[in-house]
Amino acid sequence: MKILVTGGAGFIGSAVVRHIINNTQDSVVNVDKLTYAGNLESLADVSDSERYVFEHADICDAAAMARIFALHQPDAVMHLAAESHVDRSITGPAAFIETNIVVLMSFWKPLAITGLLLIATRKIASVFIIFLLMKSMVICLMQMK
């Protein structure tokens, strides 16, 4: 399976990418804007894998995301990109609203409605559980600590 991971250079995203590459036969397309939270050094041990591709892109850029989807044709998406530092939300709330709400509703939701993909992520305490649903069937359940 080819999995597109948004925010794959962030703290949680990089752990997910490393887990997939090191423990499965799946391929990863990592899409990250590399803002203050992104760090490609955390992916150094998997960056040379033939099953890993990095795309430097902003998930808010619909044209870039359409190009990436067309080029890589992922089977599933783990949407982990988000503005997450609370102190930054106070000084710049627009970026948080755009990235965390508007993009999800305007770009990802229509993709899910087409029946191609439905994804839900939820962070509970120190456990991150990712549910991937495709065509109303659970195809993957991964638990990261």
Residue pairs with C-beta under 8 A, 6 or more apart in sequence:
1 26
1 27
1 75
1 76
1 140
2 26
2 27
2 28
2 29
2 72
2 73
2 74
2 75
2 76
3 20
3 26
3 27
3 28
3 29
3 74
3 75
3 76
3 77
3 78
4 28
4 29
4 31
4 68
4 69
4 72
4 74
4 76
4 77
4 78
5 13
5 16
5 17
5 20
5 28
5 29
5 30
5 31
5 77
5 78
5 80
6 13
6 31
6 32
6 59
6 77
6 78
6 79
6 80
6 81
7 13
7 31
7 32
7 37
7 38
7 59
7 79
7 80
7 81
7 82
8 14
8 16
8 17
8 28
8 30
8 31
8 32
8 43
8 54
8 80
9 30
9 32
9 34
9 37
9 38
9 39
9 40
9 42
9 43
9 54
10 32
10 37
10 38
10 39
10 80
10 81
10 84
11 37
11 42
12 80
12 123
12 128
12 144
13 30
13 32
13 78
13 80
13 81
14 39
14 42
14 43
15 144
16 78
16 80
16 128
16 130
16 142
16 144
17 28
17 30
17 43
17 46
17 52
18 42
18 43
18 45
18 46
19 142
19 144
20 26
20 28
21 28
21 46
21 49
21 51
21 52
22 45
22 46
25 51
26 51
27 51
27 52
27 53
28 46
28 51
28 52
28 53
29 53
29 55
29 68
29 72
29 74
30 43
30 52
30 53
30 54
30 55
31 55
31 57
31 59
31 65
31 68
31 81
32 38
32 40
32 54
32 55
32 56
32 57
32 81
33 56
33 57
33 58
33 59
33 81
34 40
34 56
36 85
36 88
37 84
37 85
40 47
40 54
43 52
43 54
46 52
47 54
53 72
55 68
55 72
57 64
57 65
57 68
58 64
59 65
59 79
59 81
59 99
59 103
59 107
60 98
60 99
60 102
60 103
62 106
62 107
65 107
75 134
76 117
76 119
76 132
76 134
76 139
76 140
77 108
77 117
77 119
77 132
78 119
78 121
78 130
78 132
79 104
79 108
79 119
79 121
80 121
81 99
82 99
82 100
83 89
83 95
83 96
83 99
83 100
88 95
88 96
89 96
108 119
111 117
112 118
112 119
115 135
116 134
117 134
118 133
118 134
118 136
119 131
119 132
119 133
120 131
120 133
121 128
121 130
121 131
122 128
122 129
122 131
126 145
127 143
127 144
127 145
128 143
128 144
128 145
129 141
129 142
129 143
129 144
130 140
130 141
130 142
130 144
131 138
131 140
131 141
132 138
132 139
132 140
132 141
133 139
